[in-house]
Amino acid sequence: MNIRLQLFELEDQRWFPHVIRQGMLDFLRFMITKLHAYEAAVPLLQELLTRTNQHHITDLCSGAGGGIETIQQDLSHRMGQTIGVTLTDLYPNLASYQFLKAQTHGTIDFISEPIDATAVPETIAGVRTIFSSFHHFPPTIARQILQDAASNRAPIGIFEGSKKSWLEMLLLWLVFPFIILLVTPFIRPFKLSRLFFTYIIPLIPIGIIWDGTVSLLRIYTPGQLQQMLQTIDAPNYSWRTGRAGDKPGKHIIYLLGYPS
């Protein structure tokens, strides 16, 4: 699937109800964590941390923090030291962030104020990461995110949990509705609103299927990312993009950037 359509996702809309958005993001966090969907990103992140002599990650556009706990644990184990993570977002999901902070005894922390990925404050250090979110941005804003990292000499790793295939689209339409209904009672922290808007008025499942479909159509391929990089002013800064992962459900598209 080489096409890219800049359609709209419901969770991006300011008018979209917060409770439905958070329910959708909580499901995404649960599934990414349980499936270890970003397993193939861990060696790439280790390389990025080692190459730039860093031991802390600042996660941008964190959403509900999907999969970050497993990634942090795997990275710390591989590198033989604790890798800290700070979650940030333009619309911080504070309930999920507080839950993750408690779960990890503060190893995963967060910034409660809104953080714009196109203009990250200079006081925020560490390797920047974006998981499952870069596709939300049209090319003009996506380039601003990359330019901000390069201009500030900040390493960045961008990861999309997808192979971008028509088979993934088919599974989303035919299988995911049943998965949503099956796993929702097990998502933590527990929320009655999540049950209501899944089983009584199914706005969360509808939102997940719609946004999942649009996400697949919006994800940048490695070739499209490479074309975008040609417009970034980044002297003495290196880029690499490609695909990784060879297990079902664990394919990723990635982009790494770091000072040379």
N, C-alpha and C positions, 0 to 999 in steps of 0.2 A: 504494500500500500504506500505509494509514493506521493499521493495527493495530500495537500494540506488546506483545510478550509477554516477560515477565521469565524466560526459560528459562536454563539453566545452560550455560556454555561450559567445555570441558574445561581450557583453559589457566588458568582462574581457580581451579581446585581445588588445594588444598594437597597433596593426595595424588597429583596427576598427575605422572608422571615428568618430571624436569627436562630430560632429553635429548630427549624428544618435544616438550615445550613449546618448547625453543629451536629445534628443527628446523622447527616450524610458524612461529615468528616470523621465522626466517631466510628462509623462503620468502616471507612477506608483505613483508619488507624488500626482497627482490630484485625482486618483481613491482611494488611501488609505485615503486621507483627506475627500473626499466626502462621502465615505462609513463608516467612523469611524471604519476602519478595525481592529484597535488595541484597541478597547474599553475594551476588557477583560484583556489587559496588564496593565491598569491604576491602579487597586487595587494592583496588584503584585509590580508595581513600587513604589506605596505609601508605601507598607510594607518594601521594600528595603531601601527607603529613611529614613523612621522612624527608622528602626532597626539600621541603621548605622549613624543616626543623621546628615544627609546630606540634603541640599536644592538646590543642583545644579547637573545637568546631563551633562556629556561629551559624546556626541553621536559619536561613531566610525563608519566608513564605511557609512557615511550619504547619499551617492548618491545625490539625489536632495532634501533630507530632507522630504521625503514622510510621511505625517501624524503627524509630530512632533509638528506642531502648535496646532492641536487639543489636542494631548496628554499633551502638556505643559499647556494649558488652563484648561483641566479637572483636572490635578494634582494640579494645583494652587488652584482651587476651592475646591477640596476635602480636601486639607491640610491647607487651610486658610492663605496661604502666597504665595508669588511669587516664583515659581520654575524656575530658570534660566537654559538655555540650550546652550551649545556650540557645534556647528556642526564641524566635522572633516572628512577628507577622504584622501586616498592616491592620489586621483585625484579630488581635490575640484571642485565642481560645483558652481563657484563663483557667477554667475548670479542668480541662484536660492537662494543661501544663502543671497545675498544682498536683494533680494525680500522679503524673510522671515524676515530678520532683520528690514526692513522698515515696514512690515506689523505688527510686534509685538513691534515696538518702542524700539528695542534693547534688549527685553527680550530673544529673540533667537539671539545669536551671532555666530561667526564662526572664525576658524583659517584658514588663507589663505594658509599657508604652508602645504605640504603633511605630513600626520601623519600615521605612520605604526601601525596597531592594534596589531602587535606582539611585539612591542617595544615602548610603549607609554612613552613619556618623563615624568620624575618624577615631573616636574613643572605643569603638567596638572592634576588637581584634580577633585573630584566629582564622582558620581556614573557613571560607564561606561555602555553604552547601545549599542546594535547592533540590528537594525530592518531590517528584510528582506534581510540580507546579509551574515549571518553565513554559509549558505549552499554553498556559493561561494568557501569556503576554503576546500581543501582536509584534511583528518584527521591530518596529520603532522602539518600543519599550524594552523588548528583549535585548536589543543592542545597547540601550542605556544601562541595563544591569551589567552587561559584560564590560562596557566601557568604564563604569564606576569601579569595578574590581581591578581592571588593568591600570587605571589612572592612579589608584591608591596602592598599587603593588600588592594587592591582596590575592592570595591563592583562592581559586573557586572550583568547586566540583558540582556539576549539574547532572542529575540522574532522573530518567523517566523509566518507570517500571513497565515496560512494554516492548514487544517486538514490532508493534504497529502492523498487525496482519488482519486479514478478513476473518480468519479463524477466531481471533480474540473477540471480534465484533459479534460473531455468531454465538459464542459462549456467553457473552454479556447479555444478549437478548433471551437466550433459551434456558440458561442455567442460573444466572445470578438472581433472578426474582425468587427462586426457591431458596438459595443460599441466604439471602437477606432475611427471609421469614424464619429460617432455621436458627441463625446465629444471634439475632437481635437480643434475646433475653440474656445472653452471656456477655454482652458488651459492658465494660466498666469504665467510668463510674456509672452506676445504675441510675436511670432517669425514667420516671413515669411518662414524661412527654414523648420519649423515644418510642415507647410501646404504643401510645395513643396514635402517633402519626405514622406508625408502621402497620398496625393491625386494624385500627378503627377507621381512620382517614389516612390512606397510604401515600401521603405526600413524600415521605422519605424514600421509599422504594422507587417511586416515579422519578424523583429528583436524581437518585443514584443512576438509574438506567439512562436517563436523558444526558446527564453530565458525563457519564462514562462513554457514551456514544460520541458526544462532541469532543471529549478529550482525545480519543483515538484519532479523530479526524484532524485535531489541532497539533498533535505532537510533531515536532521537527525531526526529520530524518537526519542521519549524520551528514549527508550531502548538503541538505539545507542549512545545517549549522555551519558547515565549512564555508558556504557562500556568505553567510552572515559575518563570519569572522574576518572576511576580507575587507569589511567596512569599519573595523575597529582600529583605532589609533593606539597601538600597543608596542612601542619600541622596547626591546629587551624583555619581552614577555612571550611565553610559549603557550601554544594551544594544542590539544589533541582531542579528537572525537571519534566515536565508533560504537560498536555493539559488543556486549559481553553477556555471558550466561548461556548455558546449554541444557538447562533443565526446564521442564514444563512449568510455566508460571513464574519463571525466574529470569526472564530475559530483560536486559536493560539497554537503553540508549544513553550514552554519556558524553559529557564535554568536560575536559580538565583544562584549567588555565593557571599559570604560575609564573612568577618572575624568573627570568633566565639567570 
